[in-house]
Amino acid sequence: MDSSQIETGAPLSIEIAQIASPSTTLSPTSTFSPRISKDGIRRSLRASTVDGVFAAVFSIGTGGILLGNFLVGLDASPVVFGMVSSIPMLVNLFQPMGAYLSERSNSRFQYSLRTHGIGRLLWLILVIGIISFSWGGLNSNQLVILSLLILVCSHFLGGLGAASWLSWIAMLVPRQLRGRYFGLRNSLANLTELVGLPIAGLAVSHWYGGPIQGYGVILLLGIIFGIVSLGCQYFQVDINPQLENTYYANSSQTSEIQSDSAPYANSSQTSEIQSDSASNEPSEISEPISLPQMPTPQNQIDSSIWKNSNFLVFLLYFGLWTFAVNLSAPFFNLYLLDTLNLDVSWVTFYNSLRAGAHMLMLIVWGRLADKIGNRPILIFNGILIAVIPWLWLKMGSSPLDLWLWLPLLHIFIGANWGGVDLCNNNLQIEIAPVKNQSIYFATAAAVAGASGALGATIGGFIAQFAGSFGIAEVFIVSGVLRLASLVPLIVKKDLGS
């Protein structure tokens, strides 16, 4: 599927017990020392990677092709598909509010439990709704409405916690290893999708009670995995946002310490971090980094956010890009399931090929980003991704299309989206200063969410009311706008430097 993932994750093949022994485990409510040891960094990044694996399983059950097939089985309209794609982006408008609330909290971990935890548990209501539908208690239209309501509430809570999570993990990942770490983490997430999605698709397709009931079973398993993933965050070194915001660097120090250090102690005036990679990479941070204590009013949004030219250019690019992408992206799977009338197991197979290509290329893009920067990769991959909607216009239901061109198209999509997902994430981390970092992340997410939701909604209405020509028109315009959205990146040559 041609879509942009905002949050992805993946695992290392290690047990939680191996991440931290009882003697070294840090309670999320503990009082921390002003130093994060190498072991603390290692443990945190491993725990975050395992968290990503289980979160990927949760995502399989609550979105993407399985949710789309579920709605197709309920005879949902193209407008509903546009809403399903736009809702997760539209609720990002509330990310600034979530960032503000998170900065008032005393623990990133506790805040994550209150937002993501409740949001994931809400999906249990849809499981109950599917059971009621099977027993005749709900009709298909009511179940569609219930699905949309759950989607809104769950993603609203997730939006409140997204900026806090990104700020948390950005402070734990050393800047020098950011590309490699997120490349590894995201590639393992795609490995999980590569393995799990076809299995889930086969289970839904061949469930003895029908695909609707089969989806209910997969959804329940996904919820369980989603709760376990939040438990993995317990093993990450926690951060107190209020203490974090009393320590920030100015001028040239900001670019040196970003995502490499964070203050935790109530009385310390310095923060010192020694770290290395989450895998077997050698340590690349050998000197301690000192941060001067510069108290500022808590939860005050930095007024310079609108004076940061790099950040404003990134907002312009990101908003245009998400609008152009989501103008057409929600309708590719609908085309396969509805227009071509393919079985969901085949569609999940195609999506697994995409995930596999995404996984393999993420590590390559991550290492390349560390060497040449994020901007060149975004421009290169953006141009390639811009032609994807035009390629879809050539897809049909002939055996050659089904067995050759569709698999190649999904591999092409996955390989190039890996670079865009990774570098978009890295670039905004690089641009955002340490102070009130989550506010910057939330603002970018809100802009992208509003523009992406607008694109998906407009595309949905055109697709429903303009017939087959409307779909073709949407694909053509989407490709042109994708190319146009790259202009800010091309013009701003020093972006992120």
N, C-alpha and C positions, 0 to 999 in steps of 0.2 A: 504494500500500500504506500502511495506517495503521501507521506505525512511527516510532520515535524514533531518529534518527541521532546517535551519540555523536561521531563524528569525520567531518567532511566537508571538502571542499576544492575548489579550482578555480583556473583559470589566468588570467593575462593573456596576450594574444596577442603575446608577445615571445619571442625566442630567448634561450637561456641566455647566449649571447655578448653580448647586449645588456644583460644584468643587471649584469655586472661585467667590465670589461676586465682583461687580465692585470696591468696596473699597479696596479689597485685591489683585486683579489681578495684576500681574507683566507683564509689556510689555516686549517682548523679546529684545527690544532695550534699555531697561532702564539701568541706572547705579545702580549696586547692592551694597548693604551693605555687610560687611564682614561676616555676619551671615545669616544662613538659619534657619528660625524658624521651630518649629514643624508643624505649619500650612502650611508652604511652602513645607516641605517634603511631608506631607499628600496630599496636593493638586497636587503636581507633580506626585506622584505615582498613584493617582486616575486617573489623566488625561492620564498618560501613559497606564493605564489599559484599559480605554475607547478607546484610540487610537488603542490598540491591537485588540479590538473587531471589529472595522470597518476595520482594516487592514486584519483581518481574512476573512471578506467577500470579500475584494478585491482579496485575494489569491485564494479563491474558484473560482472566475471568470476567473483568468488569469493563472491558472496552475492546476496541478493535474489531476484528472479524467475527468473533463469537457473539458479541453484543449486536453487531450488524445483522448476523444471520438470525438471531433471536427476534429482532424487529421485523425482518423480512417474513419470518414465520407468522407474525402477528399482522401482516399486511399493512405495515406502516408506510406512510407516503414519503416522497423525497424531501418534503419540508421537514419531516421528523428527523430524517438523516442529517439534514443541514443543522437542525437544532442540536442533535447529539454531538456534532462536531463543534458547534459554536459555544455550547454551554461551558465546557471546560476552559475555554479561552475567555469567555465573557466574565466569568466569576473572578478572573485575574484582576478585574478592576478593583476588587476588594483587597488585593495584596498590600497596597500601602497601609490600609487600616490594620491588616494582620502584622505588617512590619512594625507599626507603631505599638501595637499591643505586645508584640514579642520583646521589644526593647524595654518594656515595663516589667517584664518577667525576670525571675532570678535564675532560670534554668532553661537552656535550649531543649533539654531532654523532656522536662515536664511539659513544656509548651507543645512539643511535638506529640506527646501522648494525648493532650487535650484536643488537639485539632485533627491530626491524621487518625488517631485512634477512634474517636467518635465517628469521623467520616467513613471509615472502613466498616465499622459495625452497622452503620445504617443500611448497608446492602443486605443485611439479614431480612429486612422488611420486604425486599424484592423476592427473596427466597420464599418467604411466607406467601407472597402474592402469587408466585408460580404454583405453589401447592394449592392455593385457593382456586386458581384458574383450572387446574387439572380436575378439581372436584366440582367445577361448575359455579363457583362462587363469584368469579370475575369474568367479564368478557374480554375480548382482545383489545378493544379500545381503552378500557379501564386499565388493563395491564400496561399498555403503552404509556398512558398518562402517569401511572405509578412509576414506571421506569424513568421517565423524564424528571419527575419530582425527586426521586432518589439521586439521580445524576446531578441535579442542581444542588441539593443539600450537601452531598458528599464532596463535590468539587469546590463548593463554597468553603467548607471547612479545610479542605486541602489547600485552597488558595490562601487562606489565612496563615497557614503554616509553611508555605513553600519558601518564602523569602528567608524566614528564620532558619530553615534547614540548610539552604544554600549558603547563608552567611556562616553557619556552624561549620559545615564541611570545608568552606573556603579557608577558614582560619586554621584548619588542621592539616591541609594538604600543602606541603612545601612548594613554593612558586616554581623552583627549578624542575620539579617532578610533576607539575600539574597535568601537562599533556599526557605523559605516560600513565599516570595513575587513573585519570578519567578515561583514557583509552582502554586500559585494562578492565576497569570497572564496567564500563558500558559494553565492552565486547563480551564479557562474561554474562551480562544481562541478556544480550542477544543470543548467546549460546543457550541460555535457559529458554528463551522464546523458541529458538530453533528446535529444541528437543520437545518442549512442552506443548507448543501450539498444535502440531500435527496429532499428537496423542489426544489432546483435548478435542480437536475437531473430529477425530474418529469416534471418540466416546459420545459426543453430541449426535453425530450422524447416525450411529448404530444403537443408540439407547433404546431399550425395549419399550419404554413408555413414550417415545417420540422425542424429537429434537428440543422441544420446549422443556420437557422434564429433564432431559440430558443437560441442558444449559443450567438448570437449577442446581444440579449436582456439582457441576464444574464451578459454578459461582460460589457455592458453599465451601468447597475446597480452597478456592482462591481467597476467600475471606479469612480462613484459618491461617493460610500462609502469610496474608497481609498483617495479621496480628503478631505472628511470630517475628516478622521482619522488624516491627517496632521494638520488640524485645531485644533485638540485636543492638539497638542504639544505646541500651543500658551500658554496654561495654566501651562506648566511646567516651573520651575525656569530655566532660561537660564544660560549658562556658556560661558564665553569668553575663548577660548582655549589658547590664547596668555598669558593672565593673569594666567591661570591655570598652565602653564608650568614654571612660575617664582616661584611657590611655590611647593616644593616637599620635602618629608622627606628622610632622609638617615638612613642606618643601620636598627636598630630595629623599628624605628618610622614608616617606610614604611609599614610594615605588620599590624600595628595597625590602620593606618588611611585610608587604601585602601578602596575606595568606600564609605567612611564615611564622607568625607569632601572635600570641594573645595573652592578655593579663587575666589572672584569676584571683590573686590574693587580695584581701581587703586592705592590707597595710603596705604592700610592696610598692616600690617606685620603679621597679624594672621588671621586664619580662624576658626570659632567656629560653630559647628553644634550640635544641639539637635534634635533628631528625634525619631520617633517610627514607627510602621508598617503602611502599607497602609490600613489595615482593622481595626479590634478592638483589635489588639495585644497591650499589655502594652509596655510602653517605655522601651527600653533596653540600651539606651545611655543616661546617666545622667550627665557625666562629660564633660566639654568642651575640645576640642582637639586643641592644638596650633601647627601651622606649621611655622617653621622658613622661612624667606624670603631668598631664595638662587637664585638670578638671573642667568640665563644661556642664551646662544644664542638661539634665537627663531628658531623653526622648525629644530633644530639640532637633528638628530636621535642618540639616546643614543648608543654609541659604545659597551656598555656592553650587548647589546641585544644578541650578539653571545657568550657571556661568561656566560650567565644564563643557568646553566645545567638543571634546572627544565623546563625552557621554551623550550630548544632544545629537551628534551625527549618528551615533549608534542607535539612538531611539528612532531617528528618521528611517534609517535602513531597516531596523528590526520591524517597525510597524508596517512599512510598505511590503516587506518580504512576507510576513505572516498573512497579510491581506491577500497577496497574489497567490500564495500557496494554497490557502484554504478556500479560495474561490472555486477550485476544482477538486481538491484532494478528497473531500468526503464522498465523492460519487464514483470512485474507481471500484471499490468493493461492491457497491450497489450495482454497478454495471456488470460485474462478473456474476453476482448472485441472481440478479433479476433479469437483466437483458440477455445475458448468455445462458442463464439458467443452470449454472454449474453447481454441483454438490459442494457443501461447505468443506468437506474433507479435501477436495482439490484446491479450493481457495486457500485453506490453511497451509497446504503444501507450497503454494506459490509464495505466501507470506513467510514461510519458513526459509525458503531460498533467499528472500530479501534479508531476513534476519541473519542468515549465515554469512552473506556477503558483507552486511553491516558489521558483524562481529570480526571478520577477518581483517577488514580494512581499518577498523577503529584504532588498533594498535599502530598500524602504519601511519595513519593521520596524526595520532598522538605524538609519536616520535618526530614526525616531520614538523608539527606545530612548534615543538620545543626548539627546533633548529632555525626555521625560517619565519615563524610567527603565524598568527591566526588569520590575519587579513588576506594574504595571498591565497590561502587554501579556500577561504570563503568565496573569493571571486572566482577561482577556478571551478570549484564544485557548483557554485551558484549558476554559472553559465550552462553546465551540463544538466543540472536539474531543471533549468528553464525549458528545455526541449521535451521533458517528459510528457506534459499534457498533449503535445503534438504527436508524440509516438503512440499515445493511447488511441488517437483517432484512426490509426492503422490496424488496431486489434479487432479481430472478429472471432467467429466460432468454428473456423475451419480446423481440421486436425493439425495443420502446420502451425497455426496460431496457438492452439492449445498445448502442443507438445514442444514447440521450439521458441516462438517469439514471446509468448507470455512469460515462460520461465526466464528467458534472457532479459526481458524488461525488468522483472522484479530483482534480478541480480544487479542490474545496472542501477536501479533505484537504491538498493541497500548499500552498495559500495560508495556511492556519492553522498547519500544522506549521512553516512557516518562522519565525514569530515565537517559537514554543516552543523550537525548536532553538537559535536565536540567543540568546535571553534567558536560557535555562538556563545556557548557556556563559558569557555575560557576567556573570551574577549571581554565579556561584561565583568567577570571577576577581576581582570587586569585593569580595567578602566575605573571601577568603583574604588574610592578611597576606604581606608579602614574605618574611619569614624562613620557611624550610622550606615554601615555597608548594606544592611538589609533594606534600608529605605531606597537605595539605588536599585537593588534587585527587584523590589516590589514595583517601583515605577516603570522599569523596563517591562516587567511581566504584565502590568496593567495596560500599557500602550499596545503591546503585542496582543494581549487578550482581546481588547476592544476591536482592533483592526482585523484580527483573525476571525472573531465571531461575526463581524460585519461581512467579511468575505464569504464565510460559509453560509450565512443567512441569505445573502444576495444570490449566491450560486444555487441554493436550494429552491428559491422561488423561480429563478429562470429555468432550472431543470424541470420543474413541475409544470409550469404554465406555458413554456415555449416549445414543448415537444422534443423530439430527437435533435432537431436543428439547434435548439437551445443548449443542449449538452455540448454539441460540437463548438458552438460559439463560446461557451464558458471555457472550454479547454484552450481555444485559440487565444482568447484575451488573457487567460491566466499565464500562459507562456510569455506573452509580450510584457506583462506587468512584472513577472519574475526578473526578466532582464533589466527592466527599468529600475527595480529596487536596488540593484547593485551599484548604481551610479554614485551614491554617497560613499561607498567603500572605495571606489576607483578614484574619486576626487580627493578624499581625505587620506593622503598617502602616509601620514604619520599617526594614523589611528592606532592606539594601543601601544605606541612606542614610548 
